[in-house]
Amino acid sequence: MKTVVTALPGSGKTTTLKRLVELLPSVKIVNYGDLMFEEASKGYEITHRDEMRKRLKLRDYQQLQLKAAEKIASMDDVVVDTHSVIKTPSGYYPGLPSDAVRIISPDLIVFIECRPEDILNRRLKDLTGGVDRRRETASIEEISYDQSVGKQFVVAAANAAACYLKIVNLNYPESRPFEHADAAAEQIAQTMKSIMGL
């Protein structure tokens, strides 16, 4: 089974996927951006993953997406960690363009939707906590708009792949640490089990 999990940067996706592996130890997490970066570092003099969206030309970026998609297509029981939309200096670009998502051929695409203020707080924590990411901060209004665009892109990707789409809604305050990650992982695991007939 192939599952693609998407969310805006700062949505707690990495923590959610760690929790998911605890619930479903047989799945392997693969980061789409890391696979692209492996190729970009060889041929494009890219030294950090977050440089790809700023420095690469559109056609080069598309080729990296297709190469990564081909690698993922050859894997079994994989959960792909990625973004549904990439915000670039030139505008939004699909994280799962039609050609790439058809190659991957997922059974399920998940979109994790969070409160914009939670996303902003996590991004600010990453900036001060030594996380090796080169992210820009944004206002709550910008994050809300970005998330809306991301949801539209993920719907288009699920349509292109002709697969299931699960939207995990975390638009409520946490009552304890990691409540959102635990809830999201549980919903994703239950959906995956349902699709597999377990």
SULCOR-V536255 format. One line per field, one symbol per residue. ss: DSSP state (~ for helix, > for strand, _ for the rest). phi: phi as a letter, one per 40 degrees, with the letter a starting at -180 (. if undefined). Layout:
BEGIN
ss: ???
phi: ???
END
This chain:
BEGIN
ss: _>>>>>______~~~~~~~~~~~____>>>>~~~~~~~~~~~~_____~~~~~~~__~~~~~~~~~~~~~~~~____>>>>>__>>>>__>>>>___~~~~~~~___>>>>>>>_~~~~~~~~~~~~~___________~~~~~~~~~~~~~~~~~~~~~~__>>>>>>>________~~~~~~~~~~~~~~~~~~__
phi: .bbbbbacdgcgcccdcccccccbcccbcbcdcccccdccccbbfcbadccdccbccdccccccccccccccdccbfbbccabcabcbcchcbccbcdccccccfccabbbcbbcdccccccccccccbgccbbbccacdcccccdcccdcccccccccccfbcbbbccbcacccadgdcccccccccccccccccgc
END
